[in-house]
Amino acid sequence: MHPAYSIIFFTTASGAGYGLLALLGLGVAAPGAILPEGRAFGLVSLGLAIGLVSAGLLSSAWHLGRPERALWAFTQWRSSWLSREAVAAASTYLPTAALAAGWVLLGRLDGWVALSGFLAATGALITVCMTAMIYASLRPIAQWHNRFTLPAYLVFSIMSGFVLLNALLWIFGVGSPWTFSLALLAILAGWLIKIAAWRSVDASAPPASANTATGLPGGTVRSLEWPHTEENYLLKEMGYRVARKHTRRLRGIVHLLAFALPSFLLALCLVLPAPAVLVASVLAAFSQLAGLLVERWLFFAEARHTVTLYYGY
C-alpha cells in the first residue's frame, strides 16, 4: 500500500509516546514509586510522552480526507477499530492530566496520583492495541492480518518507551545499570518479533490469486488488458510496490538503526563512565526512532491488498 508519511509519523511517534507514558504511569503506581520524585523530571518526561502522543494523533487526523470531520471517528466504536482507538486515546488524556497535575504541580506520587498513573498506563497500552487492530483486522492484506501485528505494535511501543526512559533518567543523573539493561532486553524482544514477522510474511502464500478469484484452478489466469486506461485511486493507494532489492536494503537499515546500533550502545553503557553513558543512551534513542520510521514505511509499502489482482498485480 502507499506509505503515507502522516501515518508513518503517527504510528512511530504515538507508539513511542504511549510506551513512555505506560512506563511512567506504572513506575509511579508501583509501591514506593520507583521513578524520581522531582517535579522537573515529571515535567520533562510527561511532557515528552504527551508531546509525542499528541503530535502523532494530530498527524493521524491530518491524514483524513476531511480532517474537520475527525469527531465522527468517535461515533462508530461498536464496529470500527479506528473509532475505538480514538475513544481510547481521548480517554487516556484524563488520567494523564491528573497524573501530571499531581506529579508536576503538587509533587506527589502517592494516593490518587499513583492510581492516575496506573490508569494512564492502562489506557496507553489499550490505545496501542486498538491501533494495531486497525491493521490486523484487515483480512485482504495478508502482511497485516497475522499473529505478529498486534504483539509487534505493543512490543515496539514498550521498547521505544524503555529506550527513551533510559535516556531521560541519565539526563537527570539518576540512571542505573538496570535502566539500560531493561531497555536492552526490550530491544532484543522487539528484534526477535520483527525477524519472526518478516519470515512469516516471506514464507506465507498469498491469500488469493487470479485463479482462485475466478474459480479456475488450472493453468494461469491473467488479464489481457487493464480495466482502466490511467492510474486511479485504488492503484495509487493499494497498488504501491517496492522492489525486492530495495526491501532487502531497507530491512538492513531497520536491523541496524532500530535494533543493532541501540543494542550496541546500551551494551557499552555497562562499561562506560557516567558522562559517556549519557551520550550513548541519547544516541540509542535517536537511532531507534530513525530505524522505526523506516520500519513503519516498510510495514505499509510491503502490504498488498487483494484488490490488486483485478489489475494483474
Buried (B, 14 or more C-beta within 10 A) or exposed (E): BEBBEBBBBBBBBBBBBBBBBBBBBBBBBBEEBEBBEBBEBBBBBBEBBBEBBBBBBBBBBBBBEEEEEBEEBBEBBEEBBBBBBBBBBBBBBEBBBBBBEBBBEEEBBEEEBBBBBBBBBBBBBBBBBBBBBBBBBBEBBBBBBBEBBBBBBBBBBBBBBBBBBBBBBBBBEEBEEEBBBBBBBBBEBBBEBBEBBBEBBEEEEEEEBBBBEEEEEEEEBEEEEEEEEEEEEBBEEBBBEBEEEEBEEBBEBBBBBBBBBBBBBBBBBEEBEEEEBBBBBBBBBBBBBBBBBBBBBBBBBBBBBBBBBBBBB
